[in-house]
Amino acid sequence: MSKQSLGSKVRYAVVGLGHIAQVAVLPAFKNARNSEIVALVSGDPRKQKMLGKKYRVSRLFSYEEYDQVLSLVDAVYLALPNHLHKEYTVRAAEAGVHVLCEKPMAVTEDECRR
């Protein structure tokens, strides 16, 4: 059974707050009717604060706190450096959380199969 209730919004965490997240992902969520950003994950506290305030997201987490985030959301949007895609995707999937991942899915064929 999904964490999301029928008819409610999909609760997302955006993981990685670099260029793609700032120019495409976060602005797109601002206009989404069926989704809401409930958490931001980054290694840069200053960037977290700035973007949290701009997009009205109060739950701000470091990468070390990622597993805590997974209990709060229905899905994650991964906008991380390519070499981190597989690790964060697998962790979310193992927690039963849906994943939207920037391409590539992983950096090797073996990682993609996992």
N, C-alpha and C positions, 0 to 999 in steps of 0.2 A: 504494500500500500504506500502510495506517495505521501510525502510530508505535506504536500500542497492540498488544500481543500478545494473541492469542486467550485469553480466560479471565482476563486480568489486569484490574486496576482502571484506570478512566479517570483520568488525571492532570490535575488542574485547577489553574489559577491564578485567584484571585479578584482582579479589577482594580477598585480603588476600595473603600475601607474605611469608607464612611459608614454612615448609619443602616440602610439596607436590608440591607447586607452584614452588619452586626453583629446585627440582630434576626431576620433570616430566613435569609440565605444560609449564613453560617458555621455556625450551629447545625444547619441541615439537613444539611450535609455531614458533620457529626459522626456522624450516624446512617446515612449511606449506605454500603451494603455493596459497591457496585460502583464507587465513586469515592473519590478521595482528593485533598485539597488539598496541592499540593507547592510552591506559591509564592503570595506575597501581593504586590500592587503598590499603592503609595500614595505620595503626596507628603508624608506625615506620618510621619517616622521613629519618633516616640514611639508613635503608634498601631500602626505595624508591629510594634514590639517587644512591646507589650502583647498584641496579638492573635496574633502568632506564638507567644508563650509559651503563651497560653491554648489554642490549637488545635494546638500542637506542630508548627509550620511554621517551618523554619529558613531557608528561602530567601526573603529579603525584598528587594524591588526598588523603585526609584523609577520614575516614569513614563518618564523618559529611558532606562531600561534595558529597556523593554517588549520590544523585539525580541530581546533575549537570553532573556527568559522564554519566548518562543514556541518556542524550540528545546528546551525542557525539558518541554513539556506536550502533551497530546492535545487539550485544550479550555480555553477561557477562559470565565469567568463575568464579564460586564461589568456592574458596578454603579456606573457613572460618571454624572456630570451629563449630561443629555440631549444637549447640544451636542457631546459627545465620542463618542457612540455610533458614528456612521458611521466616523470615522477609525480607532478601535480595532478595529472589526469588520472593516473592509477589510484592515487590516494583518494581522490574524490569518488571515483567509481566504486572503490571498495567500501566507502561510507554510504553508498546508495544515492549519491548526488549526481545530477546530470551535468554534462560538461560541454561547453562551447570553447573550442581551442583555436587560436590563431594558427595558421599553417606555418610550417609543416607540423604534422601530428607528432613527429619525433625526428631524431636526426639520423637514425639508422633503420634498416629494414627490420632487424631483430627487435628494436624498441617498438616499432609500429605493431608488430605481431603481438607483443605483450599487451 
